[in-house]
Amino acid sequence: MSGEQKTEAKTEQAKGKLKEAAGSVVGNERLTAEGRAEQAKGDAREAKEKVKDTFKH
């Protein structure tokens, strides 16, 4: 996984966790859902990069 893409994936995951936590604290279901979606997007990006790395070697 390239460093830049790995960083993007981790950043998306972290932002999603923050949004989810903030949404839970204030009781905002929309913000919580956005956070979960952003985490999933980061997870998917990370999985894609791992697959690419697997086929490189």
DOMIFI-623775 format. One record per residue (C-alpha): x, y, z; chain; residue in one letter. Coordinates in Angstrom, 3 decimals, m for minus. Last residue first. Layout:
residues N
<X:X Y:Y Z:Z mol:A type:A>
...
This chain:
residues 57
<X:4.283 Y:m9.549 Z:m4.766 mol:A type:H>
<X:2.200 Y:m7.011 Z:m6.650 mol:A type:K>
<X:m0.954 Y:m9.124 Z:m6.360 mol:A type:F>
<X:m1.038 Y:m8.848 Z:m2.569 mol:A type:T>
<X:m0.311 Y:m5.131 Z:m2.688 mol:A type:D>
<X:m3.370 Y:m4.525 Z:m4.884 mol:A type:K>
<X:m5.508 Y:m6.532 Z:m2.470 mol:A type:V>
<X:m4.172 Y:m4.491 Z:0.444 mol:A type:K>
<X:m4.947 Y:m1.266 Z:m1.434 mol:A type:E>
<X:m8.535 Y:m2.318 Z:m2.012 mol:A type:K>
<X:m8.951 Y:m3.285 Z:1.643 mol:A type:A>
<X:m7.689 Y:0.140 Z:2.768 mol:A type:E>
<X:m10.069 Y:1.951 Z:0.422 mol:A type:R>
<X:m12.964 Y:m0.207 Z:1.629 mol:A type:A>
<X:m12.135 Y:0.483 Z:5.279 mol:A type:D>
<X:m11.928 Y:4.213 Z:4.585 mol:A type:G>
<X:m15.335 Y:4.161 Z:2.901 mol:A type:K>
<X:m16.745 Y:2.132 Z:5.774 mol:A type:A>
<X:m15.439 Y:4.699 Z:8.254 mol:A type:Q>
<X:m17.049 Y:7.485 Z:6.228 mol:A type:E>
<X:m20.362 Y:5.637 Z:6.204 mol:A type:A>
<X:m20.246 Y:5.110 Z:9.970 mol:A type:R>
<X:m19.514 Y:8.789 Z:10.510 mol:A type:G>
<X:m22.320 Y:9.845 Z:8.200 mol:A type:E>
<X:m24.694 Y:7.571 Z:10.136 mol:A type:A>
<X:m23.683 Y:9.159 Z:13.453 mol:A type:T>
<X:m24.107 Y:12.626 Z:11.957 mol:A type:L>
<X:m27.594 Y:11.734 Z:10.751 mol:A type:R>
<X:m28.508 Y:10.155 Z:14.105 mol:A type:E>
<X:m27.740 Y:13.339 Z:16.051 mol:A type:N>
<X:m28.008 Y:12.487 Z:19.747 mol:A type:G>
<X:m25.376 Y:15.008 Z:20.830 mol:A type:V>
<X:m22.945 Y:12.417 Z:22.153 mol:A type:V>
<X:m23.790 Y:9.799 Z:19.530 mol:A type:S>
<X:m23.301 Y:12.232 Z:16.673 mol:A type:G>
<X:m19.957 Y:13.332 Z:18.084 mol:A type:A>
<X:m18.832 Y:9.710 Z:18.388 mol:A type:A>
<X:m19.899 Y:8.892 Z:14.823 mol:A type:E>
<X:m18.264 Y:12.034 Z:13.476 mol:A type:K>
<X:m15.028 Y:11.252 Z:15.311 mol:A type:L>
<X:m15.026 Y:7.638 Z:14.131 mol:A type:K>
<X:m15.636 Y:8.763 Z:10.562 mol:A type:G>
<X:m12.797 Y:11.256 Z:10.709 mol:A type:K>
<X:m10.494 Y:8.493 Z:11.967 mol:A type:A>
<X:m11.513 Y:6.074 Z:9.212 mol:A type:Q>
<X:m11.148 Y:8.719 Z:6.533 mol:A type:E>
<X:m7.701 Y:9.645 Z:7.855 mol:A type:T>
<X:m6.634 Y:5.985 Z:7.936 mol:A type:K>
<X:m7.672 Y:5.523 Z:4.304 mol:A type:A>
<X:m5.971 Y:8.737 Z:3.199 mol:A type:E>
<X:m2.780 Y:7.789 Z:5.056 mol:A type:T>
<X:m2.722 Y:4.377 Z:3.383 mol:A type:K>
<X:m3.200 Y:6.090 Z:0.023 mol:A type:Q>
<X:m0.249 Y:8.399 Z:0.640 mol:A type:E>
<X:2.018 Y:5.680 Z:1.972 mol:A type:G>
<X:1.450 Y:3.331 Z:m0.916 mol:A type:S>
<X:0.000 Y:0.000 Z:0.000 mol:A type:M>
